[in-house]
Amino acid sequence: MRGTGRTTKQIKEAPKDAIYVCDNRMESEYCKKLARINNRQDITFVSKYYVESDRLKGLNRFIVIDHATCLDSRSYDYIRIINSRFK
């Protein structure tokens, strides 16, 4: 369901240099387009497979999960731990 503005809002409100997790590569391209439109070239976009493969270990950046992306519970827990460093 596109056109509700939820992804745009998440991109606009993401902290500087955040990692933004999208469901898949096609969604990443859509999100990148929204980021360009909203002047947010500082955000790095990754697919959920990037997160689920443990590639986030050691990163020191806030992680935003797109509202339409579903991850496994282990990934949500790990992201919660990473993001708790920034509060």
FENHU-V133688 format. One record per pair of residues at least 12 apart in sequence whose C-alpha atoms are under 10 Angstrom apart, sorted by the first residue. I is the first residue (numbers start at 1). J is the second residue. D is the distance in Angstrom with one decimal. If there is no record, write none. Layout:
i:I j:J d:D
i:I j:J d:D
This chain:
i:1 j:68 d:9.1
i:6 j:66 d:8.6
i:6 j:67 d:7.3
i:6 j:68 d:9.3
i:7 j:22 d:9.9
i:7 j:30 d:9.7
i:7 j:31 d:7.4
i:7 j:34 d:8.2
i:7 j:35 d:9.6
i:7 j:65 d:9.7
i:7 j:66 d:6.5
i:7 j:67 d:6.9
i:7 j:68 d:8.5
i:8 j:31 d:8.0
i:8 j:34 d:6.4
i:8 j:35 d:7.7
i:8 j:37 d:9.5
i:8 j:38 d:8.0
i:8 j:66 d:9.8
i:9 j:34 d:9.9
i:9 j:38 d:9.9
i:10 j:64 d:7.7
i:10 j:65 d:8.7
i:10 j:66 d:7.3
i:10 j:67 d:8.2
i:11 j:31 d:8.0
i:11 j:32 d:9.4
i:11 j:34 d:7.8
i:11 j:35 d:6.5
i:11 j:38 d:8.1
i:11 j:39 d:9.8
i:11 j:40 d:7.4
i:11 j:43 d:8.2
i:11 j:64 d:8.4
i:11 j:66 d:8.8
i:12 j:34 d:9.3
i:12 j:35 d:7.9
i:12 j:38 d:6.9
i:12 j:39 d:8.7
i:12 j:40 d:7.3
i:13 j:40 d:9.9
i:13 j:64 d:9.6
i:14 j:40 d:9.0
i:14 j:42 d:9.9
i:14 j:43 d:8.1
i:14 j:62 d:8.3
i:14 j:63 d:8.5
i:14 j:64 d:6.8
i:14 j:65 d:10.0
i:15 j:42 d:9.3
i:15 j:43 d:8.5
i:15 j:61 d:8.9
i:15 j:62 d:6.9
i:15 j:63 d:8.7
i:15 j:64 d:8.7
i:15 j:86 d:9.7
i:16 j:40 d:8.4
i:16 j:41 d:9.5
i:16 j:42 d:6.4
i:16 j:43 d:7.0
i:16 j:61 d:8.9
i:16 j:62 d:8.5
i:17 j:40 d:8.9
i:17 j:41 d:8.6
i:17 j:42 d:4.9
i:17 j:43 d:5.0
i:17 j:44 d:7.0
i:17 j:60 d:10.0
i:17 j:61 d:6.9
i:17 j:62 d:7.7
i:17 j:63 d:9.3
i:18 j:40 d:9.9
i:18 j:42 d:7.3
i:18 j:43 d:5.1
i:18 j:44 d:6.4
i:18 j:45 d:8.7
i:18 j:60 d:9.4
i:18 j:61 d:5.7
i:18 j:62 d:4.9
i:18 j:63 d:5.7
i:18 j:64 d:6.9
i:19 j:42 d:9.1
i:19 j:43 d:5.8
i:19 j:44 d:4.8
i:19 j:45 d:5.9
i:19 j:46 d:7.2
i:19 j:56 d:9.6
i:19 j:59 d:9.7
i:19 j:60 d:9.9
i:19 j:61 d:6.7
i:19 j:62 d:6.2
i:19 j:63 d:4.7
i:19 j:64 d:6.1
i:19 j:65 d:8.5
i:20 j:32 d:9.6
i:20 j:43 d:6.7
i:20 j:44 d:6.0
i:20 j:45 d:4.8
i:20 j:46 d:6.2
i:20 j:47 d:8.4
i:20 j:48 d:9.5
i:20 j:62 d:8.6
i:20 j:63 d:5.9
i:20 j:64 d:4.7
i:20 j:65 d:5.9
i:20 j:66 d:6.9
i:21 j:44 d:8.6
i:21 j:45 d:6.0
i:21 j:46 d:5.1
i:21 j:47 d:5.5
i:21 j:48 d:5.8
i:21 j:49 d:9.1
i:21 j:50 d:8.4
i:21 j:51 d:7.7
i:21 j:63 d:7.3
i:21 j:64 d:6.1
i:21 j:65 d:4.8
i:21 j:66 d:5.8
i:21 j:67 d:9.4
i:21 j:68 d:9.8
i:21 j:69 d:7.5
i:21 j:70 d:9.8
i:21 j:71 d:9.6
i:22 j:45 d:7.1
i:22 j:46 d:6.1
i:22 j:47 d:4.9
i:22 j:48 d:5.9
i:22 j:49 d:9.2
i:22 j:50 d:9.7
i:22 j:51 d:9.9
i:22 j:64 d:9.0
i:22 j:65 d:6.7
i:22 j:66 d:5.5
i:22 j:67 d:8.6
i:22 j:68 d:7.7
i:22 j:69 d:5.8
i:22 j:70 d:8.9
i:22 j:71 d:9.9
i:23 j:46 d:8.5
i:23 j:47 d:5.5
i:23 j:48 d:5.3
i:23 j:49 d:8.1
i:23 j:65 d:8.9
i:23 j:66 d:7.6
i:23 j:67 d:9.4
i:23 j:68 d:7.0
i:23 j:69 d:4.7
i:23 j:70 d:7.0
i:23 j:71 d:8.5
i:24 j:46 d:8.0
i:24 j:47 d:4.8
i:24 j:48 d:6.4
i:24 j:49 d:7.7
i:24 j:50 d:9.6
i:24 j:69 d:8.5
i:25 j:45 d:9.2
i:25 j:46 d:7.8
i:25 j:47 d:6.0
i:25 j:48 d:9.0
i:25 j:49 d:9.6
i:26 j:47 d:9.1
i:27 j:45 d:9.6
i:27 j:46 d:9.5
i:27 j:47 d:8.1
i:27 j:66 d:9.4
i:27 j:68 d:9.5
i:27 j:69 d:9.4
i:28 j:44 d:9.7
i:28 j:45 d:6.1
i:28 j:46 d:6.6
i:28 j:47 d:6.6
i:28 j:48 d:9.8
i:28 j:66 d:9.7
i:29 j:45 d:8.5
i:29 j:46 d:9.8
i:31 j:45 d:7.7
i:31 j:46 d:10.0
i:31 j:66 d:9.0
i:32 j:44 d:8.6
i:32 j:45 d:7.0
i:43 j:63 d:9.8
i:43 j:64 d:9.8
i:44 j:61 d:10.0
i:44 j:63 d:9.5
i:45 j:63 d:9.9
i:45 j:64 d:9.5
i:46 j:65 d:9.8
i:47 j:65 d:9.8
i:47 j:69 d:9.1
i:48 j:65 d:8.7
i:48 j:66 d:9.7
i:48 j:69 d:7.4
i:48 j:70 d:7.9
i:48 j:71 d:6.7
i:48 j:72 d:9.4
i:48 j:75 d:9.1
i:49 j:71 d:8.8
i:51 j:63 d:9.9
i:51 j:71 d:8.4
i:51 j:72 d:9.6
i:51 j:74 d:10.0
i:51 j:75 d:6.6
i:51 j:76 d:9.3
i:51 j:78 d:9.2
i:51 j:79 d:8.7
i:52 j:71 d:7.5
i:52 j:72 d:7.4
i:52 j:73 d:9.8
i:52 j:74 d:8.2
i:52 j:75 d:6.0
i:52 j:76 d:9.4
i:52 j:78 d:9.8
i:53 j:75 d:9.1
i:54 j:75 d:8.2
i:54 j:78 d:9.2
i:56 j:75 d:9.7
i:56 j:78 d:8.9
i:56 j:79 d:8.6
i:56 j:82 d:9.0
i:57 j:78 d:9.0
i:57 j:79 d:9.9
i:57 j:82 d:9.0
i:58 j:82 d:9.2
i:59 j:82 d:8.2
i:60 j:82 d:7.5
i:60 j:83 d:8.9
i:60 j:85 d:8.6
i:60 j:86 d:9.2
i:61 j:82 d:7.8
i:61 j:83 d:7.8
i:61 j:85 d:9.2
i:61 j:86 d:8.4
i:62 j:79 d:8.5
i:62 j:80 d:9.7
i:62 j:82 d:7.1
i:62 j:83 d:5.4
i:62 j:84 d:8.8
i:62 j:85 d:8.4
i:62 j:86 d:6.9
i:62 j:87 d:9.8
i:63 j:79 d:6.7
i:63 j:80 d:8.7
i:63 j:82 d:7.7
i:63 j:83 d:6.5
i:64 j:79 d:8.7
i:64 j:83 d:8.8
i:65 j:79 d:9.0
